[in-house]
Each structure stands twice: as C-alpha cells, then as structure tokens.
Amino acid sequence: MTTAIDEGAVVPLPAFLAGAGTLTLAQRKIVVDQALLLLDQNYVHLPLKVAMHALNPLQRLRVLRARMDRQAMEPEWLFHRRLSSIFHSVRDLHTNYLLPAPFAGKVAFLPFMIEKCHDDDGTEHYLITRTVTGYSAPQFGAGAEVTHWNGTAIARAVALNGAQFAGSNEAANLARGLESLTLRPLVIQAPPDEDWVVLSYLGLDGSPYELREQWQVTTNLPPMTDLDAINATSALMGVDLDSDEKARAKKVLYVREVVELERGQSSAELPKPAAVGGADLPTTMPGVFRARSVSTPSGSFGHLRIFTFSVPDPVAFRDEFVRLAAALPQNGLIVDLRDNGGGHIHAAEFTLQTLTPRRITPEPVQFLSSPLNLSICRRHRDNPAGIDLGPWFDSLDLATETGAAYSAAKPITPEEGANDLGQTYHGPVVLITDARVYSASDIFTAGFADHSIGTILGVDENTGAGGANVWTHGLLAALLNEPPPPDPTSPYESLPNGANLRVAIRRTLRVGELAGTPVEDLGIQPSELHGMTRADLLDGNVDLLARAGALLAAMPTRSLQITTALAGTTLAVTLTVAGIDRVDLYLDDRPISSEDLTGPLTITILDVAPGQQLRADGYESGSLVASRRTTI
C-alpha cells in the first residue's frame, strides 16, 4: 500500500525511474576520467585496499573508459551500476560515486525495518521492528519474523546483498546488507533491480504469511553540512554518507517527532531544550543526542545515545554532551554509538577528554604522497584561518626524494582543543558499538580504547572500520581555485548534472599501545560482546542495557569535588573525594600542593587572583584516576 510520508511526495520506484535524466556519452567520460584521477592521485587507502582485498579499481576504470570509446552507449542504469560497483569494490564507505540528479536527495524504501537478534544458543532471527505510520498487512508489525526474501532464506539474502556494498569487514558487510534490504539512499546506491519484493514471514499469531511490497521513493532530509563548501567544517568531516543518509531517512519514515523538534530548534534564535520521549532529558540537539536514566538489575545508570557527530559546531556538541552527562546518574554512564556513521572529527575528539583524567592525544592522519596532493597542500600550507594543510607539506615535498608512500602523520584535531576542558564525568563508562559505527565514530572509539577510558561492549565483532577524513570532488576542485587566482593546471573538471565523487583523503592511525596502526579495515574490536536478543529489539534494548549495567557495577566508582572560596588573595579549597587517596593541585598548570586524603580536606593557597585555573588530579595507589578543573 502507498504510505504518506509527511508532506513529501511518495512515488513507486518504476514511476520515479521513468523520469530519470540521461547523461550523454561525453558526460559519462568526464565522470570516469575524474574517478580515475581521484583514486590514483588522492585516494589514501589505495595501497592498503590493493594489498588486503587483491583488487585493481584503476584498471577496472581504465577498461570501462576504453570500452566507452569503441562500443555503443549502454543504458544509463547500467553505467551507474558499473561505476558504483567499482567504487563499492574497494570496501570503503568514504570513497563513493554519487549519482546525479534526480537520484541525489532521494531514498528508495520499503515501509518497514528489519533487525537481527539471537537466541541463547546463537540461532539468528530477523524481526520486523518498525513500520511506517499507516502501514498495515495481515498479522504484520513489530515482532513478526521474516523467513524468506524473494524466495531466498533471509540470512542468505542478507549475505548476498551485503556482498554488493562497501563494508570493510564481514560484520560491516552483513550490517549493510540487512539495512539495504529495505532502505537505499539513491545518491550512493544504485536503485533496486526489482520493482517489488516478496516477503515470507511468521505473523504475530505464529502462522506463515506472504507479502508482496513495492519499492517506493521519497525525498530525504537535507544534510546538516555542505560537504562541497570550501571551509574548515567540510574539510574536517569523517562521515559515512550511506549511514548519514539512512539515519536522516529513518527520521523521515519512523520518528517524525524528531524532525519536528529539529525544525523548531533550527528556526529559533536561541534553541530551548526539548525531549523526544517522556523519560528523556530535554536537549538542544534532539536529532543528535538521547539522554535518560535507565534501571538495570545492577542499578540505575545514565544512558547517552549519540546518533551522529555531523554537527556544524563541535564545541557546542561537546558542551551539550557535558551538560547531559552531568544531569544523569554519576555512578556509571553508558555511551551508545550504535548506527553512528560519524561526522565532524573535532566533535568526536573534543568529547573524549570529558570522560578521562588522561591527556588526549588526537589520532594523527596522513596523505598519500602524490603530485596532486602536494599541489593542494602547497596552496594551503599557510592558511590558519581556513583549511591549513601546512603540517603535511614538508613531508610531501620531500617524498619525491625519499620515496615515502605517505606524508608525515599529524593530527587533524588540535591537541589544545582536545584538552582545554578536561574531565567532567568521573564515574565509570561503557561504550556500546556495532558494525555501523564508522569514520568519526571509529575515531572516537579508537581514542576511547587507546586512552583506556572504559569498557567497549560490542553487539558486533568489530566496528565499521572507517579510518579516514573524507573530501568531495567539489572540495578538492575548490582547493585549487581558492584563494584566487585559480590554478590553471588544475586537473579537476566540473561533474555533470549534479554527479559527485568522494574519496578518503587522509588516513587515521592509532595512538597508545597500537600507535601507527591504521583504523581502516582493522577497526576497533570490543572487549565484551553481546548478541542482540528479541527483548532488545522489541523492548527498548533491555538485555543490552542490563549487560552494560553489570559491567559498570563491576567497575570502581570515583568522585572528585572542589569547592573554593576567595578572600582577597587567599583561596580556601575544600576537597571531597571517593575512591581517591591523594590529590595534587595545580594553579595555572604550576604544582602547588600534594595531599594524602582519608576524607574531606580544606587547604589554603596564598597569592591567588580571579581568573586563574585550579586543577585537581586524583590518584589511587599512585595511578591517576580523576581530574577536575575550575576557574577562580
């Protein structure tokens, strides 16, 4: 049945495709030539992908281009499919062919969502978990179990579908395969081959049913940032566009209340916090965060879901995270990254400091050594107010002589910004991940692990393993044209009809014990695993949260409170702690006192002026376990 989605038009897939435009042969050649340029000269992961997956995307593009010169022009759908297949073959969700109009901004969908769960013995089940408002079918709804897809056993259909897409590991392939059964952003995935699907399922009454459902197309919500714009935000993105498009589409299809809240927030000069659910804390970013207290058999803890890091202001993101975490129970925090496809890299790395007393070392990144990347870095080597590529220029400039495959490894995130606030939450932390955690979310997870912040609990055996900063063809072209005058030797040509290309431009490396290890393809494996259960899918993640609560309850709980009173130039400092036996005090980073504690303690500091920063570092048995800062 046709289902209305807000005010947006919903049309059957065949009707949409009948109105699709046509690229001329000359336009198709431009797209292929520019794809060759990006993969050869800009794509930082090409050596890794060739080695790990035994592939040759450059040769496939050359063959495609040669055949365009000597064969009759093939149907446009087949051209899109061939080019998409080449990009999907590198198994990198940062590196994409983006289809031209009218595909951009559209999503093909079936009016229900399917998710996987497990029995205690590991048996897999695929359940309907959501349906579009107004949709109905016999004994169909949340809890109905899908058994076959177009006559193929559902687990096999998921695996076959996943093999078409760009997961960096097996877990990511299966996660993408399952999602794409019912939801496909047409800007990045070729339209479904079939006009409809036949779904076999066990209904809510336990009886077998069969359903034939037609693919439909509607308009997606716009992205939060213009990735082609030549500004610092677009150059600092680490985002899986497929996940980002699907996340916005899910809001359109299933959580209209979030869309309305976001519209209200964006239209207000001073957004007021609002809550989606009755148990949720109000937030100024309802499409980004969901915060609430959850009760588990092990106690009550905070649950802070981060749906995306795609925000224009990373400091505002960090500060809202801090505000929400402070309003939750302080004895344990569950940070939930599931389905988070990334976003602003600064937002991810600025937030880590708030959960640990340790100094954050941002993850360094590298360019591929190539003449084109050198030209881009040369043009922007001294641009502190914009896109400053100076830290990578010298090493790229020497690469011709040294033969280095990559530039020097330098952080995207400034170390000062990653440490300017310090720890604000002092309870234990569990981070929940899945195979759709990608890009900036992978970077957040890697930093969480590399700085030993807490326990990582995975519902899959790995994250999506997307370790890169991603740039679009439009941004790359702009970087050689700005500031004026344009570079007359620029090889970038305008792409036709709104087509675009994206490429992983700077690869991410781990710090800490795994320093120098790439995040791409390897990902971050959790220290604990939890198979999603039927109760998780149908009853608010109850078993998953119980598992996280048990992990938190087994971890030490600490508290470090500072109270200050300034009289003239004399500062009285009262320390109240739990789980800490020593506190070292610093005034503007200069050591002034070290105190052994068995209970609350008040000390006096002389010659203090308003505006100075007091930092207290708490230790247990000689190990740094807590830190707090306050401005006098």
C-alpha positions in Angstrom: 0.0 0.0 0.0 1.1 3.6 -0.6 2.0 5.4 2.6 2.1 9.2 3.0 5.4 10.5 4.4 4.8 14.0 5.8 4.4 16.5 3.0 6.9 14.8 0.7 5.8 13.1 -2.4 5.9 9.3 -2.4 6.1 7.6 -5.8 6.5 4.0 -6.9 10.1 3.2 -8.0 9.2 2.5 -11.7 7.5 5.9 -11.9 10.5 7.6 -10.4 12.9 5.8 -12.8 10.8 6.7 -15.8 11.5 10.4 -15.2 15.3 9.9 -14.6 17.6 12.1 -16.7 20.2 11.0 -19.2 23.9 11.6 -19.2 25.5 12.0 -22.6 28.5 9.8 -23.6 30.8 12.8 -23.2 29.4 13.5 -19.7 29.9 9.9 -18.7 33.5 10.0 -19.9 34.1 13.1 -17.7 32.8 11.2 -14.7 35.1 8.2 -15.3 38.1 10.3 -16.0 37.6 12.2 -12.8 37.1 9.0 -10.9 40.5 7.7 -12.2 42.1 11.0 -11.1 40.8 10.8 -7.5 41.6 7.1 -7.0 45.0 7.4 -8.5 46.2 10.7 -7.0 44.0 11.4 -3.9 42.8 8.1 -2.5 44.9 7.5 0.6 43.8 3.8 1.1 44.5 2.5 -2.4 47.8 0.7 -1.4 46.1 -0.9 1.6 43.0 -1.9 -0.4 45.0 -3.5 -3.2 47.0 -5.5 -0.7 44.2 -6.6 1.6 41.5 -7.3 -1.0 43.5 -8.2 -4.1 41.7 -5.7 -6.3 42.6 -3.2 -9.0 40.0 -0.4 -9.3 42.2 1.7 -11.5 42.4 -1.0 -14.2 38.6 -1.5 -14.0 38.1 2.2 -14.6 40.6 2.2 -17.5 38.8 -0.8 -19.1 35.4 1.0 -18.6 36.8 4.1 -20.2 38.3 2.3 -23.2 35.1 0.5 -23.9 33.2 3.8 -23.9 35.3 4.8 -26.9 34.6 1.8 -29.1 31.2 0.4 -28.0 27.6 1.6 -28.3 26.4 3.7 -25.4 24.9 1.4 -22.8 21.7 2.2 -20.8 22.2 4.8 -18.1 21.2 2.4 -15.3 23.9 0.0 -16.4 26.6 2.8 -16.4 25.6 3.8 -12.9 25.7 0.2 -11.8 29.2 -0.4 -13.3 30.7 2.7 -11.8 29.1 2.1 -8.4 30.4 -1.5 -8.4 33.9 -0.3 -8.9 33.7 2.1 -6.0 32.0 -0.5 -3.8 34.7 -3.0 -4.6 37.3 -1.0 -2.6 35.1 -1.6 0.5 35.5 1.9 1.7 32.3 3.8 2.7 34.3 7.1 2.4 35.1 6.6 -1.3 31.9 6.8 -3.4 30.4 7.6 -6.7 27.4 9.8 -6.0 24.7 9.6 -8.6 23.5 12.7 -10.5 20.0 14.2 -10.4 17.3 13.1 -9.9 18.8 10.4 -7.6 20.6 12.8 -5.1 18.3 13.6 -2.2 16.0 10.7 -2.8 15.6 7.4 -0.9 14.1 4.1 -2.1 12.3 2.3 0.8 10.0 -0.4 1.8 7.7 0.6 4.6 9.2 -1.5 7.4 12.5 -2.1 9.2 14.2 -5.5 9.8 16.7 -6.2 12.5 18.6 -9.3 13.6 18.6 -10.9 17.1 19.9 -14.2 18.6 18.6 -16.9 20.9 20.7 -18.1 23.7 22.0 -20.9 21.5 23.1 -18.4 18.8 20.2 -19.1 16.4 19.6 -16.0 14.3 16.1 -14.4 13.8 15.2 -11.4 11.6 12.3 -9.4 13.1 10.2 -6.5 11.9 10.9 -3.8 14.4 9.2 -0.7 12.8 6.6 0.1 10.2 5.8 3.4 8.6 2.7 5.1 10.2 -0.4 4.0 8.5 1.0 0.8 7.0 -0.7 -2.5 7.7 -0.6 -6.1 6.4 -2.1 -9.3 7.9 -0.5 -10.1 11.3 2.4 -7.8 10.4 4.2 -5.4 12.8 6.9 -5.3 15.4 7.7 -8.9 16.3 6.8 -10.6 13.0 9.6 -12.8 11.9 10.9 -12.7 8.3 11.9 -16.1 6.9 12.5 -15.6 3.2 13.2 -12.7 0.9 12.2 -13.2 -2.8 12.2 -16.9 -2.1 15.7 -16.9 -0.6 16.3 -17.8 3.1 16.7 -14.4 4.8 20.2 -15.0 6.2 21.5 -15.9 2.8 19.7 -12.9 1.2 21.3 -10.6 3.7 24.8 -12.0 3.0 24.3 -11.8 -0.8 23.0 -8.2 -0.5 25.9 -7.3 1.8 28.5 -8.6 -0.7 27.4 -5.8 -3.1 28.2 -3.0 -0.7 31.3 -1.5 0.9 31.7 -3.0 4.4 35.4 -3.1 5.4 34.9 -6.4 7.3 32.4 -9.3 7.5 30.4 -7.8 10.3 30.1 -4.5 8.4 29.1 -6.3 5.2 26.2 -8.1 6.9 25.1 -5.0 8.7 25.0 -3.0 5.4 23.3 -5.9 3.7 20.5 -6.1 6.2 19.8 -2.3 6.2 19.9 -2.1 2.4 17.2 -4.7 2.0 14.6 -2.1 2.9 16.3 1.3 2.6 18.6 2.7 -0.1 19.8 6.3 -0.5 19.8 6.7 -4.3 22.6 9.2 -4.2 25.1 6.4 -3.2 23.4 3.1 -4.0 22.0 2.2 -7.5 18.2 1.7 -7.5 16.9 -1.7 -6.7 16.7 -4.1 -9.7 13.3 -5.4 -8.7 10.2 -3.2 -8.7 8.8 -5.2 -5.8 9.8 -7.8 -3.2 8.0 -10.9 -1.9 8.4 -11.3 1.8 7.7 -14.5 3.6 7.1 -14.2 7.4 5.7 -15.7 10.5 2.9 -13.4 11.6 2.2 -12.1 15.1 -0.1 -15.2 15.5 2.8 -17.5 14.5 1.2 -18.5 11.2 3.1 -18.2 7.9 2.2 -15.3 5.5 3.5 -13.9 2.3 3.6 -10.2 1.4 4.3 -8.5 -2.0 5.5 -5.0 -1.4 6.5 -2.4 -4.0 9.6 -0.2 -3.7 8.7 3.5 -3.2 10.8 6.7 -3.5 10.6 9.8 -1.4 12.7 12.9 -0.6 15.2 12.7 2.2 16.0 15.4 4.8 18.9 17.6 3.7 22.4 17.0 5.3 23.5 19.2 8.2 26.6 20.5 6.4 27.5 21.3 2.8 30.4 19.0 2.2 31.4 20.8 -1.1 31.9 24.1 0.7 35.5 25.3 1.0 35.5 25.8 4.7 37.0 24.2 7.8 33.9 22.2 8.6 33.7 20.4 5.2 37.5 19.7 5.4 37.2 18.1 8.9 34.5 15.6 8.2 34.7 11.9 8.7 31.3 10.6 7.8 29.9 7.5 6.1 27.4 9.1 3.7 25.4 5.9 3.4 24.8 5.8 7.1 24.2 9.5 7.3 21.6 9.4 4.5 19.9 6.4 6.1 19.8 8.0 9.6 18.0 11.0 8.1 15.7 8.8 6.1 14.8 6.8 9.3 13.8 10.0 10.9 11.5 10.8 7.9 10.0 7.4 7.9 9.8 6.4 11.6 10.4 9.3 14.0 8.6 12.3 12.7 8.6 13.9 16.2 12.4 14.3 16.0 12.0 16.0 12.6 9.5 18.5 14.0 11.7 19.1 17.1 14.7 19.8 14.8 12.8 22.1 12.7 11.7 24.1 15.7 15.3 24.2 17.0 16.7 25.4 13.7 14.1 28.2 13.4 14.7 29.5 16.9 17.4 32.1 17.6 18.1 30.5 21.0 17.0 26.9 20.9 15.3 25.6 24.0 16.0 22.0 25.2 13.3 19.6 24.1 12.7 15.9 24.7 11.5 13.2 22.3 10.3 10.7 24.8 8.8 11.3 28.3 11.8 9.7 30.1 14.4 11.6 28.1 16.3 14.6 29.2 15.5 17.7 27.2 18.3 18.6 24.7 19.0 21.4 22.3 20.1 18.7 19.8 17.3 16.1 19.7 18.5 14.6 16.4 22.0 14.1 17.9 21.5 13.0 21.5 19.1 11.0 23.6 19.9 11.0 27.3 18.0 9.2 30.1 18.4 7.3 33.3 17.9 3.5 32.9 17.2 0.9 35.5 19.0 -2.4 35.3 19.3 -5.4 37.6 22.7 -3.9 38.6 21.4 -0.4 39.4 20.4 2.8 37.7 22.8 4.4 35.3 23.0 7.1 32.6 22.4 6.2 29.0 23.6 8.7 26.5 22.9 7.8 22.8 24.9 9.7 20.2 23.2 9.3 16.8 25.7 11.4 14.8 28.7 13.6 15.0 27.5 15.6 11.9 27.2 19.0 13.5 28.5 22.4 12.4 29.8 23.4 15.8 32.0 20.8 17.6 32.3 22.8 20.8 28.6 23.2 21.1 28.3 19.4 20.6 30.9 18.8 23.4 29.2 21.2 25.7 25.8 19.7 25.3 27.3 16.2 25.9 28.8 17.6 29.1 25.5 19.1 30.2 23.5 16.0 29.6 26.1 13.7 31.3 26.1 15.9 34.4 22.3 15.6 34.6 22.5 11.8 34.6 23.5 9.4 37.4 27.2 9.9 38.3 27.8 6.2 39.3 28.1 5.0 35.7 27.5 6.1 32.1 26.5 4.1 29.0 27.7 5.9 25.9 25.8 4.3 23.0 27.3 4.8 19.4 25.3 2.2 17.5 24.4 3.3 13.9 26.5 6.4 14.2 28.1 7.0 10.8 30.4 9.8 12.1 30.6 13.5 11.2 32.8 16.3 12.5 36.1 14.8 13.6 36.6 17.6 16.2 33.3 16.9 17.8 34.4 13.3 18.3 37.9 14.0 19.7 36.9 17.1 21.7 34.5 15.0 23.7 36.9 12.2 24.8 38.6 14.5 27.3 35.4 14.8 29.3 35.5 11.1 30.3 39.1 10.7 31.4 41.8 12.3 33.6 44.4 11.4 31.0 45.6 13.9 28.4 44.1 13.1 25.0 46.5 12.6 22.1 44.4 13.1 18.9 44.8 10.5 16.3 47.3 11.5 13.5 46.4 11.4 9.8 48.4 11.0 6.6 48.0 12.0 3.0 49.0 9.7 0.1 52.2 11.0 -1.4 51.3 12.2 -4.9 52.0 15.3 -7.0 48.3 16.4 -6.8 48.2 16.2 -3.0 51.4 18.1 -2.9 49.9 20.9 -5.0 46.9 21.1 -2.8 49.0 21.3 0.4 51.4 23.8 -1.2 48.5 26.1 -1.9 47.1 25.8 1.6 50.3 25.4 3.6 49.8 28.8 5.5 46.1 29.2 6.0 45.5 29.2 9.7 42.1 30.9 9.3 40.8 28.3 6.8 42.0 24.9 5.7 45.5 24.8 7.0 47.5 21.9 5.3 50.9 23.2 6.3 51.7 20.4 8.8 51.7 17.9 5.9 53.5 20.0 3.3 57.2 19.5 4.1 57.0 15.7 4.2 55.0 15.6 0.9 57.6 17.9 -0.6 60.4 15.5 0.3 58.5 12.4 -0.7 59.8 12.5 -4.3 63.4 12.2 -2.9 62.7 9.9 0.0 60.2 7.6 -1.8 57.8 7.8 1.1 54.4 6.4 0.3 52.7 8.7 2.8 53.1 12.1 4.3 54.1 12.6 7.9 51.4 11.7 10.4 49.9 14.9 12.0 46.6 15.3 13.9 43.6 17.0 12.4 42.2 17.8 15.8 44.3 20.4 17.7 45.7 19.0 20.9 44.8 22.1 22.8 41.2 21.8 21.8 41.2 18.1 22.7 42.3 19.0 26.3 41.1 22.5 27.0 38.1 21.4 29.2 39.4 18.2 30.9 37.4 15.6 32.7 33.8 16.4 33.7 32.3 13.0 34.2 34.1 10.9 36.9 32.0 7.7 37.0 32.9 4.5 35.1 31.9 4.4 31.4 30.9 1.7 29.0 30.9 2.4 25.3 28.4 0.4 23.1 29.4 -0.1 19.4 28.2 -2.1 16.4 29.4 -2.7 12.8 27.7 0.5 11.6 30.0 2.7 13.8 32.1 4.4 11.2 34.5 7.2 10.4 34.5 9.9 13.1 32.7 7.4 15.3 35.5 4.9 14.6 38.0 7.7 15.6 36.0 8.3 18.8 36.1 4.6 19.6 39.8 4.2 18.8 40.5 7.2 21.1 38.3 5.6 23.8 40.3 2.4 23.6 43.8 4.0 23.1 43.3 6.1 26.3 41.8 3.3 28.3 38.7 5.3 29.2 36.4 2.4 29.9 35.0 -0.9 28.6 33.8 -1.3 25.0 30.7 -3.5 24.6 30.0 -4.5 21.0 26.8 -6.0 19.6 29.0 -6.9 16.6 32.6 -8.3 16.5 34.0 -5.1 15.0 33.2 -1.5 14.2 32.7 -0.4 10.6 36.5 0.2 10.3 36.4 3.6 8.5 39.6 5.4 9.5 39.8 8.5 7.3 38.9 12.1 6.7 36.8 12.3 3.5 36.7 15.1 0.9 34.4 15.5 -2.1 35.4 16.2 -5.7 33.9 19.6 -5.3 36.0 20.4 -2.3 39.2 19.2 -4.0 38.5 21.3 -7.0 37.7 24.3 -4.9 41.0 24.0 -3.0 42.9 24.5 -6.2 40.7 27.5 -7.1 40.7 29.3 -3.8 42.1 31.7 -2.9 42.2 33.4 -6.3 43.6 33.2 -8.8 42.6 29.7 -9.8 45.3 27.2 -10.5 45.4 27.0 -14.3 47.0 23.5 -14.1 44.1 22.0 -12.0 43.1 18.6 -13.4 39.6 18.7 -11.8 36.7 19.2 -14.2 33.1 20.0 -13.3 31.0 16.9 -13.0 27.7 16.8 -15.0 24.2 17.1 -13.7 25.0 17.1 -10.0 27.1 13.9 -10.0 29.8 13.9 -7.4 32.7 11.8 -6.1 34.1 11.3 -2.6 37.4 10.0 -1.5 39.2 9.1 1.7 41.9 11.8 1.6 43.7 11.4 5.0 44.0 8.0 6.7 43.8 7.7 10.5 46.4 6.0 12.7 46.0 4.7 16.3 47.9 6.1 19.3 48.9 4.5 22.6 49.8 0.8 22.5 48.8 0.4 18.9 50.4 3.6 17.7 50.8 3.7 13.9 48.2 1.0 13.2 45.6 2.2 10.6 42.0 2.2 11.6 40.8 1.5 8.1 39.7 -2.2 7.6 41.0 -3.2 11.0 38.5 -1.3 13.1 38.2 -1.5 16.9 37.2 -4.8 18.3 35.2 -4.7 21.5 36.5 -6.2 24.8 33.0 -7.6 25.5 30.3 -9.0 23.1 26.5 -9.0 23.4 24.2 -10.7 20.9 21.1 -8.7 20.5 18.0 -10.5 21.8 14.4 -10.5 20.9 13.7 -8.4 24.0 16.4 -5.9 22.9 14.6 -5.4 19.6 11.1 -5.2 21.0 11.6 -3.9 24.5 14.0 -1.0 24.4 17.4 -2.8 24.5 16.6 -4.2 27.9 19.1 -7.1 27.8 21.8 -4.9 26.2 21.5 -2.3 28.9 21.4 -4.9 31.6 24.7 -6.3 30.3 26.2 -2.7 30.2 24.9 -2.1 33.7 26.6 -5.3 35.0 29.9 -4.1 33.5 29.5 -0.7 35.1 28.7 -2.2 38.5 31.9 -4.2 38.5 34.0 -1.0 37.8 35.3 1.3 40.5 33.2 4.5 41.1 35.1 7.7 42.0 34.2 11.2 42.8 36.3 14.4 43.0 34.6 17.6 44.1 36.2 21.0 44.5 34.7 23.9 46.5 36.6 27.2 46.5 36.2 30.5 48.4 38.4 33.5 47.6 39.0 36.2 50.3 41.3 38.8 48.9 44.3 36.8 47.6 43.7 33.8 49.8 41.9 30.8 48.4 40.3 28.2 50.6 39.9 24.9 48.7 37.8 22.0 50.0 38.3 18.6 48.5 35.6 15.9 48.8 36.5 12.6 47.2 35.6 8.9 46.9 37.9 6.2 45.6 40.9 8.5 45.7 43.7 8.6 48.3 45.8 11.5 47.0 45.1 14.8 45.2 47.7 17.0 43.5 46.8 20.7 43.0 47.9 22.9 40.2 47.3 26.7 39.7 47.6 27.7 36.0 49.4 24.3 35.5 52.1 25.0 38.2 52.2 22.5 41.1 51.3 24.0 44.4 50.3 21.1 46.7 50.0 17.3 47.1 47.7 16.0 49.7 47.0 12.5 51.1 43.3 12.1 51.8 41.2 9.9 54.1 38.2 12.2 54.0 37.2 15.8 53.2 40.1 18.3 53.4 40.3 22.1 53.3 43.6 23.8 52.4 44.7 27.4 51.9 46.5 28.8 48.9 48.1 32.2 49.0 48.6 34.8 46.3 45.6 33.8 44.1 43.9 36.1 41.6 40.5 35.8 40.0 40.6 34.1 36.6 43.3 31.7 37.4 42.6 28.0 36.8 42.8 25.4 39.6 43.3 21.8 38.6 43.0 18.8 41.0 44.4 15.4 39.9 43.2 12.5 42.0 45.2 9.3 42.4 44.6 5.9 43.8 47.6 3.8 44.7 49.8 6.0 42.6 47.6 5.8 39.4 45.8 8.9 38.0 42.1 8.1 38.2 40.3 11.5 38.2 40.8 15.2 37.4 38.8 18.3 37.8 39.3 21.9 36.8 37.7 25.1 38.0 38.3 28.8 37.3 38.8 31.0 40.3 
